Amino acid sequence: MTSNTNNLPPQRMRDYRIEAELRDSPDLHKLAQVFIGMAQARAANEHRAHTAPQNPPAVDDADHDVES
């Protein structure tokens, strides 16, 4: 989305209307699952970033003899 100097949404979105309905009992279990999923995804990304070798060694197949 491009930024406007007057912070108006694009023309196609200017007539959208957002409505929210208050529920008697919020679905806290589903909300907790969303937050847990976000935390697990973030942890997995950080783990991959820290465990991946920065410069993996290059393997040159020409230097190795293969027996058949």
N, CA, C and O atoms as a Maestro MAE file, in Angstrom:
{
 s_m_m2io_version
 :::
 2.0.0
}

f_m_ct {
 s_m_title
 :::
 protein
 m_atom[272] {
  # First column is atom index #
  i_m_mmod_type
  r_m_x_coord
  r_m_y_coord
  r_m_z_coord
  i_m_residue_number
  s_m_chain_name
  s_m_pdb_residue_name
  s_m_pdb_atom_name
  i_m_atomic_number
  :::
  1 25 0.838 -1.157 0.000 1 A "MET " " N  " 7
  2 3 0.000 0.000 0.000 1 A "MET " " CA " 6
  3 2 0.890 1.229 0.000 1 A "MET " " C  " 6
  4 15 1.852 1.294 0.766 1 A "MET " " O  " 8
  5 25 0.593 2.181 -0.826 2 A "THR " " N  " 7
  6 3 1.386 3.394 -0.898 2 A "THR " " CA " 6
  7 2 0.960 4.341 0.207 2 A "THR " " C  " 6
  8 15 -0.203 4.354 0.610 2 A "THR " " O  " 8
  9 25 1.896 5.126 0.692 3 A "SER " " N  " 7
  10 3 1.558 6.065 1.756 3 A "SER " " CA " 6
  11 2 1.098 7.381 1.150 3 A "SER " " C  " 6
  12 15 1.690 7.891 0.199 3 A "SER " " O  " 8
  13 25 0.053 7.904 1.711 4 A "ASN " " N  " 7
  14 3 -0.478 9.192 1.285 4 A "ASN " " CA " 6
  15 2 -0.101 10.239 2.315 4 A "ASN " " C  " 6
  16 15 0.108 9.923 3.486 4 A "ASN " " O  " 8
  17 25 -0.018 11.477 1.880 5 A "THR " " N  " 7
  18 3 0.294 12.544 2.824 5 A "THR " " CA " 6
  19 2 -0.888 12.824 3.740 5 A "THR " " C  " 6
  20 15 -0.696 13.316 4.851 5 A "THR " " O  " 8
  21 25 -2.114 12.519 3.297 6 A "ASN " " N  " 7
  22 3 -3.288 12.781 4.120 6 A "ASN " " CA " 6
  23 2 -3.793 11.520 4.827 6 A "ASN " " C  " 6
  24 15 -4.848 11.563 5.461 6 A "ASN " " O  " 8
  25 25 -3.075 10.407 4.736 7 A "ASN " " N  " 7
  26 3 -3.387 9.151 5.427 7 A "ASN " " CA " 6
  27 2 -4.768 8.595 5.108 7 A "ASN " " C  " 6
  28 15 -5.359 7.925 5.954 7 A "ASN " " O  " 8
  29 25 -5.291 8.844 3.941 8 A "LEU " " N  " 7
  30 3 -6.559 8.264 3.523 8 A "LEU " " CA " 6
  31 2 -6.306 6.905 2.887 8 A "LEU " " C  " 6
  32 15 -5.300 6.712 2.203 8 A "LEU " " O  " 8
  33 25 -7.219 5.960 3.111 9 A "PRO " " N  " 7
  34 3 -7.066 4.664 2.438 9 A "PRO " " CA " 6
  35 2 -7.314 4.816 0.947 9 A "PRO " " C  " 6
  36 15 -7.838 5.841 0.512 9 A "PRO " " O  " 8
  37 25 -6.946 3.814 0.158 10 A "PRO " " N  " 7
  38 3 -7.204 3.880 -1.283 10 A "PRO " " CA " 6
  39 2 -8.697 4.069 -1.556 10 A "PRO " " C  " 6
  40 15 -9.535 3.722 -0.724 10 A "PRO " " O  " 8
  41 25 -9.013 4.609 -2.703 11 A "GLN " " N  " 7
  42 3 -10.399 4.916 -3.060 11 A "GLN " " CA " 6
  43 2 -11.295 3.686 -2.949 11 A "GLN " " C  " 6
  44 15 -12.440 3.797 -2.510 11 A "GLN " " O  " 8
  45 25 -10.789 2.511 -3.342 12 A "ARG " " N  " 7
  46 3 -11.618 1.308 -3.319 12 A "ARG " " CA " 6
  47 2 -11.988 0.884 -1.904 12 A "ARG " " C  " 6
  48 15 -12.917 0.097 -1.721 12 A "ARG " " O  " 8
  49 25 -11.276 1.393 -0.899 13 A "MET " " N  " 7
  50 3 -11.533 1.005 0.484 13 A "MET " " CA " 6
  51 2 -12.245 2.085 1.293 13 A "MET " " C  " 6
  52 15 -12.547 1.866 2.466 13 A "MET " " O  " 8
  53 25 -12.512 3.209 0.717 14 A "ARG " " N  " 7
  54 3 -13.057 4.313 1.504 14 A "ARG " " CA " 6
  55 2 -14.501 4.109 1.920 14 A "ARG " " C  " 6
  56 15 -14.971 4.777 2.842 14 A "ARG " " O  " 8
  57 25 -15.215 3.209 1.270 15 A "ASP " " N  " 7
  58 3 -16.599 2.985 1.670 15 A "ASP " " CA " 6
  59 2 -16.760 1.700 2.488 15 A "ASP " " C  " 6
  60 15 -17.887 1.270 2.733 15 A "ASP " " O  " 8
  61 25 -15.658 1.083 2.913 16 A "TYR " " N  " 7
  62 3 -15.737 -0.106 3.755 16 A "TYR " " CA " 6
  63 2 -16.182 0.296 5.158 16 A "TYR " " C  " 6
  64 15 -15.888 1.395 5.630 16 A "TYR " " O  " 8
  65 25 -16.889 -0.607 5.805 17 A "ARG " " N  " 7
  66 3 -17.345 -0.352 7.160 17 A "ARG " " CA " 6
  67 2 -16.966 -1.553 8.018 17 A "ARG " " C  " 6
  68 15 -17.226 -2.695 7.640 17 A "ARG " " O  " 8
  69 25 -16.369 -1.304 9.142 18 A "ILE " " N  " 7
  70 3 -15.953 -2.370 10.047 18 A "ILE " " CA " 6
  71 2 -16.926 -2.403 11.215 18 A "ILE " " C  " 6
  72 15 -17.190 -1.382 11.851 18 A "ILE " " O  " 8
  73 25 -17.448 -3.576 11.484 19 A "GLU " " N  " 7
  74 3 -18.370 -3.746 12.599 19 A "GLU " " CA " 6
  75 2 -17.839 -4.832 13.516 19 A "GLU " " C  " 6
  76 15 -17.267 -5.822 13.059 19 A "GLU " " O  " 8
  77 25 -18.028 -4.641 14.794 20 A "ALA " " N  " 7
  78 3 -17.644 -5.645 15.777 20 A "ALA " " CA " 6
  79 2 -18.831 -5.891 16.697 20 A "ALA " " C  " 6
  80 15 -19.548 -4.967 17.080 20 A "ALA " " O  " 8
  81 25 -19.015 -7.139 17.035 21 A "GLU " " N  " 7
  82 3 -20.099 -7.493 17.940 21 A "GLU " " CA " 6
  83 2 -19.502 -8.051 19.219 21 A "GLU " " C  " 6
  84 15 -18.618 -8.907 19.184 21 A "GLU " " O  " 8
  85 25 -19.992 -7.561 20.342 22 A "LEU " " N  " 7
  86 3 -19.537 -8.042 21.635 22 A "LEU " " CA " 6
  87 2 -20.121 -9.427 21.882 22 A "LEU " " C  " 6
  88 15 -21.323 -9.636 21.723 22 A "LEU " " O  " 8
  89 25 -19.283 -10.356 22.262 23 A "ARG " " N  " 7
  90 3 -19.741 -11.713 22.544 23 A "ARG " " CA " 6
  91 2 -19.914 -11.879 24.051 23 A "ARG " " C  " 6
  92 15 -19.247 -11.217 24.845 23 A "ARG " " O  " 8
  93 25 -20.814 -12.768 24.421 24 A "ASP " " N  " 7
  94 3 -21.007 -13.051 25.842 24 A "ASP " " CA " 6
  95 2 -19.767 -13.701 26.441 24 A "ASP " " C  " 6
  96 15 -19.351 -13.362 27.549 24 A "ASP " " O  " 8
  97 25 -19.181 -14.635 25.703 25 A "SER " " N  " 7
  98 3 -17.977 -15.300 26.198 25 A "SER " " CA " 6
  99 2 -16.920 -15.268 25.099 25 A "SER " " C  " 6
  100 15 -17.078 -15.912 24.063 25 A "SER " " O  " 8
  101 25 -15.852 -14.526 25.323 26 A "PRO " " N  " 7
  102 3 -14.794 -14.486 24.307 26 A "PRO " " CA " 6
  103 2 -14.120 -15.850 24.194 26 A "PRO " " C  " 6
  104 15 -14.051 -16.601 25.167 26 A "PRO " " O  " 8
  105 25 -13.633 -16.157 23.019 27 A "ASP " " N  " 7
  106 3 -12.981 -17.437 22.778 27 A "ASP " " CA " 6
  107 2 -11.505 -17.311 23.166 27 A "ASP " " C  " 6
  108 15 -10.631 -17.160 22.313 27 A "ASP " " O  " 8
  109 25 -11.259 -17.376 24.460 28 A "LEU " " N  " 7
  110 3 -9.899 -17.188 24.967 28 A "LEU " " CA " 6
  111 2 -8.983 -18.345 24.579 28 A "LEU " " C  " 6
  112 15 -7.779 -18.152 24.409 28 A "LEU " " O  " 8
  113 25 -9.539 -19.532 24.439 29 A "HIS " " N  " 7
  114 3 -8.721 -20.680 24.044 29 A "HIS " " CA " 6
  115 2 -8.152 -20.470 22.644 29 A "HIS " " C  " 6
  116 15 -6.972 -20.726 22.404 29 A "HIS " " O  " 8
  117 25 -8.985 -20.009 21.730 30 A "LYS " " N  " 7
  118 3 -8.518 -19.765 20.364 30 A "LYS " " CA " 6
  119 2 -7.501 -18.625 20.338 30 A "LYS " " C  " 6
  120 15 -6.504 -18.696 19.620 30 A "LYS " " O  " 8
  121 25 -7.751 -17.578 21.119 31 A "LEU " " N  " 7
  122 3 -6.807 -16.465 21.193 31 A "LEU " " CA " 6
  123 2 -5.462 -16.936 21.740 31 A "LEU " " C  " 6
  124 15 -4.409 -16.545 21.236 31 A "LEU " " O  " 8
  125 25 -5.502 -17.770 22.763 32 A "ALA " " N  " 7
  126 3 -4.262 -18.307 23.323 32 A "ALA " " CA " 6
  127 2 -3.518 -19.142 22.290 32 A "ALA " " C  " 6
  128 15 -2.292 -19.074 22.207 32 A "ALA " " O  " 8
  129 25 -4.247 -19.931 21.499 33 A "GLN " " N  " 7
  130 3 -3.610 -20.732 20.454 33 A "GLN " " CA " 6
  131 2 -2.925 -19.847 19.422 33 A "GLN " " C  " 6
  132 15 -1.847 -20.185 18.932 33 A "GLN " " O  " 8
  133 25 -3.538 -18.722 19.090 34 A "VAL " " N  " 7
  134 3 -2.934 -17.796 18.124 34 A "VAL " " CA " 6
  135 2 -1.619 -17.252 18.674 34 A "VAL " " C  " 6
  136 15 -0.609 -17.239 17.971 34 A "VAL " " O  " 8
  137 25 -1.630 -16.801 19.936 35 A "PHE " " N  " 7
  138 3 -0.407 -16.256 20.524 35 A "PHE " " CA " 6
  139 2 0.673 -17.320 20.674 35 A "PHE " " C  " 6
  140 15 1.850 -17.043 20.447 35 A "PHE " " O  " 8
  141 25 0.287 -18.524 21.052 36 A "ILE " " N  " 7
  142 3 1.264 -19.610 21.176 36 A "ILE " " CA " 6
  143 2 1.856 -19.941 19.818 36 A "ILE " " C  " 6
  144 15 3.062 -20.161 19.710 36 A "ILE " " O  " 8
  145 25 1.036 -19.981 18.785 37 A "GLY " " N  " 7
  146 3 1.530 -20.243 17.434 37 A "GLY " " CA " 6
  147 2 2.494 -19.170 16.964 37 A "GLY " " C  " 6
  148 15 3.509 -19.469 16.334 37 A "GLY " " O  " 8
  149 25 2.173 -17.910 17.272 38 A "MET " " N  " 7
  150 3 3.072 -16.812 16.889 38 A "MET " " CA " 6
  151 2 4.406 -16.936 17.620 38 A "MET " " C  " 6
  152 15 5.465 -16.736 17.024 38 A "MET " " O  " 8
  153 25 4.355 -17.264 18.908 39 A "ALA " " N  " 7
  154 3 5.588 -17.402 19.688 39 A "ALA " " CA " 6
  155 2 6.421 -18.577 19.187 39 A "ALA " " C  " 6
  156 15 7.645 -18.474 19.104 39 A "ALA " " O  " 8
  157 25 5.774 -19.689 18.853 40 A "GLN " " N  " 7
  158 3 6.511 -20.847 18.344 40 A "GLN " " CA " 6
  159 2 7.146 -20.545 16.993 40 A "GLN " " C  " 6
  160 15 8.276 -20.961 16.736 40 A "GLN " " O  " 8
  161 25 6.440 -19.834 16.135 41 A "ALA " " N  " 7
  162 3 6.994 -19.485 14.825 41 A "ALA " " CA " 6
  163 2 8.192 -18.560 14.981 41 A "ALA " " C  " 6
  164 15 9.201 -18.723 14.296 41 A "ALA " " O  " 8
  165 25 8.081 -17.590 15.881 42 A "ARG " " N  " 7
  166 3 9.199 -16.670 16.108 42 A "ARG " " CA " 6
  167 2 10.404 -17.417 16.670 42 A "ARG " " C  " 6
  168 15 11.537 -17.184 16.247 42 A "ARG " " O  " 8
  169 25 10.160 -18.309 17.618 43 A "ALA " " N  " 7
  170 3 11.259 -19.078 18.206 43 A "ALA " " CA " 6
  171 2 11.918 -19.972 17.164 43 A "ALA " " C  " 6
  172 15 13.142 -20.101 17.143 43 A "ALA " " O  " 8
  173 25 11.116 -20.589 16.300 44 A "ALA " " N  " 7
  174 3 11.678 -21.453 15.257 44 A "ALA " " CA " 6
  175 2 12.525 -20.641 14.281 44 A "ALA " " C  " 6
  176 15 13.593 -21.092 13.867 44 A "ALA " " O  " 8
  177 25 12.061 -19.455 13.914 45 A "ASN " " N  " 7
  178 3 12.838 -18.600 13.004 45 A "ASN " " CA " 6
  179 2 14.147 -18.169 13.641 45 A "ASN " " C  " 6
  180 15 15.190 -18.185 12.988 45 A "ASN " " O  " 8
  181 25 14.103 -17.781 14.916 46 A "GLU " " N  " 7
  182 3 15.334 -17.381 15.601 46 A "GLU " " CA " 6
  183 2 16.285 -18.563 15.743 46 A "GLU " " C  " 6
  184 15 17.497 -18.410 15.597 46 A "GLU " " O  " 8
  185 25 15.735 -19.739 16.025 47 A "HIS " " N  " 7
  186 3 16.575 -20.931 16.162 47 A "HIS " " CA " 6
  187 2 17.277 -21.249 14.846 47 A "HIS " " C  " 6
  188 15 18.470 -21.553 14.829 47 A "HIS " " O  " 8
  189 25 16.527 -21.178 13.735 48 A "ARG " " N  " 7
  190 3 17.130 -21.434 12.419 48 A "ARG " " CA " 6
  191 2 18.199 -20.393 12.099 48 A "ARG " " C  " 6
  192 15 19.234 -20.726 11.521 48 A "ARG " " O  " 8
  193 25 17.958 -19.151 12.466 49 A "ALA " " N  " 7
  194 3 18.920 -18.091 12.167 49 A "ALA " " CA " 6
  195 2 20.216 -18.279 12.957 49 A "ALA " " C  " 6
  196 15 21.298 -17.967 12.459 49 A "ALA " " O  " 8
  197 25 20.109 -18.788 14.184 50 A "HIS " " N  " 7
  198 3 21.299 -18.937 15.021 50 A "HIS " " CA " 6
  199 2 22.020 -20.254 14.801 50 A "HIS " " C  " 6
  200 15 23.216 -20.351 15.076 50 A "HIS " " O  " 8
  201 25 21.319 -21.273 14.312 51 A "THR " " N  " 7
  202 3 21.973 -22.569 14.133 51 A "THR " " CA " 6
  203 2 22.465 -22.790 12.711 51 A "THR " " C  " 6
  204 15 23.282 -23.681 12.477 51 A "THR " " O  " 8
  205 25 21.988 -22.004 11.765 52 A "ALA " " N  " 7
  206 3 22.434 -22.157 10.378 52 A "ALA " " CA " 6
  207 2 23.856 -21.620 10.252 52 A "ALA " " C  " 6
  208 15 24.160 -20.541 10.761 52 A "ALA " " O  " 8
  209 25 24.728 -22.367 9.578 53 A "PRO " " N  " 7
  210 3 26.095 -21.863 9.392 53 A "PRO " " CA " 6
  211 2 26.088 -20.598 8.536 53 A "PRO " " C  " 6
  212 15 25.354 -20.498 7.553 53 A "PRO " " O  " 8
  213 25 26.912 -19.647 8.927 54 A "GLN " " N  " 7
  214 3 26.974 -18.380 8.205 54 A "GLN " " CA " 6
  215 2 27.555 -18.562 6.812 54 A "GLN " " C  " 6
  216 15 27.016 -18.035 5.839 54 A "GLN " " O  " 8
  217 25 28.646 -19.304 6.711 55 A "ASN " " N  " 7
  218 3 29.282 -19.587 5.426 55 A "ASN " " CA " 6
  219 2 29.493 -21.090 5.331 55 A "ASN " " C  " 6
  220 15 30.535 -21.593 5.753 55 A "ASN " " O  " 8
  221 25 28.525 -21.814 4.785 56 A "PRO " " N  " 7
  222 3 28.699 -23.266 4.709 56 A "PRO " " CA " 6
  223 2 29.900 -23.617 3.840 56 A "PRO " " C  " 6
  224 15 30.154 -22.956 2.833 56 A "PRO " " O  " 8
  225 25 30.641 -24.657 4.227 57 A "PRO " " N  " 7
  226 3 31.819 -25.035 3.435 57 A "PRO " " CA " 6
  227 2 31.404 -25.506 2.044 57 A "PRO " " C  " 6
  228 15 30.415 -26.218 1.870 57 A "PRO " " O  " 8
  229 25 32.180 -25.089 1.080 58 A "ALA " " N  " 7
  230 3 31.902 -25.483 -0.304 58 A "ALA " " CA " 6
  231 2 32.414 -26.899 -0.517 58 A "ALA " " C  " 6
  232 15 33.504 -27.247 -0.064 58 A "ALA " " O  " 8
  233 25 31.640 -27.699 -1.193 59 A "VAL " " N  " 7
  234 3 32.032 -29.077 -1.491 59 A "VAL " " CA " 6
  235 2 32.344 -29.149 -2.972 59 A "VAL " " C  " 6
  236 15 31.505 -28.838 -3.817 59 A "VAL " " O  " 8
  237 25 33.568 -29.567 -3.275 60 A "ASP " " N  " 7
  238 3 33.983 -29.692 -4.663 60 A "ASP " " CA " 6
  239 2 34.064 -31.177 -4.983 60 A "ASP " " C  " 6
  240 15 34.954 -31.871 -4.491 60 A "ASP " " O  " 8
  241 25 33.147 -31.666 -5.796 61 A "ASP " " N  " 7
  242 3 33.098 -33.086 -6.126 61 A "ASP " " CA " 6
  243 2 34.287 -33.531 -6.974 61 A "ASP " " C  " 6
  244 15 34.571 -34.727 -7.030 61 A "ASP " " O  " 8
  245 25 34.981 -32.627 -7.624 62 A "ALA " " N  " 7
  246 3 36.102 -32.993 -8.485 62 A "ALA " " CA " 6
  247 2 37.292 -33.476 -7.665 62 A "ALA " " C  " 6
  248 15 38.132 -34.215 -8.179 62 A "ALA " " O  " 8
  249 25 37.380 -33.070 -6.390 63 A "ASP " " N  " 7
  250 3 38.506 -33.456 -5.553 63 A "ASP " " CA " 6
  251 2 38.333 -34.839 -4.934 63 A "ASP " " C  " 6
  252 15 39.279 -35.375 -4.356 63 A "ASP " " O  " 8
  253 25 37.158 -35.417 -5.042 64 A "HIS " " N  " 7
  254 3 36.884 -36.687 -4.385 64 A "HIS " " CA " 6
  255 2 36.681 -37.777 -5.427 64 A "HIS " " C  " 6
  256 15 35.969 -37.595 -6.414 64 A "HIS " " O  " 8
  257 25 37.331 -38.925 -5.181 65 A "ASP " " N  " 7
  258 3 37.143 -40.074 -6.062 65 A "ASP " " CA " 6
  259 2 35.929 -40.857 -5.582 65 A "ASP " " C  " 6
  260 15 35.751 -41.079 -4.385 65 A "ASP " " O  " 8
  261 25 35.117 -41.260 -6.510 66 A "VAL " " N  " 7
  262 3 33.928 -42.038 -6.178 66 A "VAL " " CA " 6
  263 2 34.130 -43.447 -6.705 66 A "VAL " " C  " 6
  264 15 34.396 -43.653 -7.888 66 A "VAL " " O  " 8
  265 25 33.998 -44.412 -5.803 67 A "GLU " " N  " 7
  266 3 34.131 -45.808 -6.211 67 A "GLU " " CA " 6
  267 2 32.759 -46.342 -6.572 67 A "GLU " " C  " 6
  268 15 31.763 -46.030 -5.920 67 A "GLU " " O  " 8
  269 25 32.722 -47.155 -7.624 68 A "SER " " N  " 7
  270 3 31.437 -47.744 -8.001 68 A "SER " " CA " 6
  271 2 31.500 -49.238 -7.993 68 A "SER " " C  " 6
  272 15 30.504 -49.900 -8.286 68 A "SER " " O  " 8
  :::
 }
 m_bond[271] {
  # First column is bond index #
  i_m_from
  i_m_to
  i_m_order
  :::
  1 1 2 1
  2 2 3 1
  3 3 4 2
  4 3 5 1
  5 5 6 1
  6 6 7 1
  7 7 8 2
  8 7 9 1
  9 9 10 1
  10 10 11 1
  11 11 12 2
  12 11 13 1
  13 13 14 1
  14 14 15 1
  15 15 16 2
  16 15 17 1
  17 17 18 1
  18 18 19 1
  19 19 20 2
  20 19 21 1
  21 21 22 1
  22 22 23 1
  23 23 24 2
  24 23 25 1
  25 25 26 1
  26 26 27 1
  27 27 28 2
  28 27 29 1
  29 29 30 1
  30 30 31 1
  31 31 32 2
  32 31 33 1
  33 33 34 1
  34 34 35 1
  35 35 36 2
  36 35 37 1
  37 37 38 1
  38 38 39 1
  39 39 40 2
  40 39 41 1
  41 41 42 1
  42 42 43 1
  43 43 44 2
  44 43 45 1
  45 45 46 1
  46 46 47 1
  47 47 48 2
  48 47 49 1
  49 49 50 1
  50 50 51 1
  51 51 52 2
  52 51 53 1
  53 53 54 1
  54 54 55 1
  55 55 56 2
  56 55 57 1
  57 57 58 1
  58 58 59 1
  59 59 60 2
  60 59 61 1
  61 61 62 1
  62 62 63 1
  63 63 64 2
  64 63 65 1
  65 65 66 1
  66 66 67 1
  67 67 68 2
  68 67 69 1
  69 69 70 1
  70 70 71 1
  71 71 72 2
  72 71 73 1
  73 73 74 1
  74 74 75 1
  75 75 76 2
  76 75 77 1
  77 77 78 1
  78 78 79 1
  79 79 80 2
  80 79 81 1
  81 81 82 1
  82 82 83 1
  83 83 84 2
  84 83 85 1
  85 85 86 1
  86 86 87 1
  87 87 88 2
  88 87 89 1
  89 89 90 1
  90 90 91 1
  91 91 92 2
  92 91 93 1
  93 93 94 1
  94 94 95 1
  95 95 96 2
  96 95 97 1
  97 97 98 1
  98 98 99 1
  99 99 100 2
  100 99 101 1
  101 101 102 1
  102 102 103 1
  103 103 104 2
  104 103 105 1
  105 105 106 1
  106 106 107 1
  107 107 108 2
  108 107 109 1
  109 109 110 1
  110 110 111 1
  111 111 112 2
  112 111 113 1
  113 113 114 1
  114 114 115 1
  115 115 116 2
  116 115 117 1
  117 117 118 1
  118 118 119 1
  119 119 120 2
  120 119 121 1
  121 121 122 1
  122 122 123 1
  123 123 124 2
  124 123 125 1
  125 125 126 1
  126 126 127 1
  127 127 128 2
  128 127 129 1
  129 129 130 1
  130 130 131 1
  131 131 132 2
  132 131 133 1
  133 133 134 1
  134 134 135 1
  135 135 136 2
  136 135 137 1
  137 137 138 1
  138 138 139 1
  139 139 140 2
  140 139 141 1
  141 141 142 1
  142 142 143 1
  143 143 144 2
  144 143 145 1
  145 145 146 1
  146 146 147 1
  147 147 148 2
  148 147 149 1
  149 149 150 1
  150 150 151 1
  151 151 152 2
  152 151 153 1
  153 153 154 1
  154 154 155 1
  155 155 156 2
  156 155 157 1
  157 157 158 1
  158 158 159 1
  159 159 160 2
  160 159 161 1
  161 161 162 1
  162 162 163 1
  163 163 164 2
  164 163 165 1
  165 165 166 1
  166 166 167 1
  167 167 168 2
  168 167 169 1
  169 169 170 1
  170 170 171 1
  171 171 172 2
  172 171 173 1
  173 173 174 1
  174 174 175 1
  175 175 176 2
  176 175 177 1
  177 177 178 1
  178 178 179 1
  179 179 180 2
  180 179 181 1
  181 181 182 1
  182 182 183 1
  183 183 184 2
  184 183 185 1
  185 185 186 1
  186 186 187 1
  187 187 188 2
  188 187 189 1
  189 189 190 1
  190 190 191 1
  191 191 192 2
  192 191 193 1
  193 193 194 1
  194 194 195 1
  195 195 196 2
  196 195 197 1
  197 197 198 1
  198 198 199 1
  199 199 200 2
  200 199 201 1
  201 201 202 1
  202 202 203 1
  203 203 204 2
  204 203 205 1
  205 205 206 1
  206 206 207 1
  207 207 208 2
  208 207 209 1
  209 209 210 1
  210 210 211 1
  211 211 212 2
  212 211 213 1
  213 213 214 1
  214 214 215 1
  215 215 216 2
  216 215 217 1
  217 217 218 1
  218 218 219 1
  219 219 220 2
  220 219 221 1
  221 221 222 1
  222 222 223 1
  223 223 224 2
  224 223 225 1
  225 225 226 1
  226 226 227 1
  227 227 228 2
  228 227 229 1
  229 229 230 1
  230 230 231 1
  231 231 232 2
  232 231 233 1
  233 233 234 1
  234 234 235 1
  235 235 236 2
  236 235 237 1
  237 237 238 1
  238 238 239 1
  239 239 240 2
  240 239 241 1
  241 241 242 1
  242 242 243 1
  243 243 244 2
  244 243 245 1
  245 245 246 1
  246 246 247 1
  247 247 248 2
  248 247 249 1
  249 249 250 1
  250 250 251 1
  251 251 252 2
  252 251 253 1
  253 253 254 1
  254 254 255 1
  255 255 256 2
  256 255 257 1
  257 257 258 1
  258 258 259 1
  259 259 260 2
  260 259 261 1
  261 261 262 1
  262 262 263 1
  263 263 264 2
  264 263 265 1
  265 265 266 1
  266 266 267 1
  267 267 268 2
  268 267 269 1
  269 269 270 1
  270 270 271 1
  271 271 272 2
  :::
 }
}
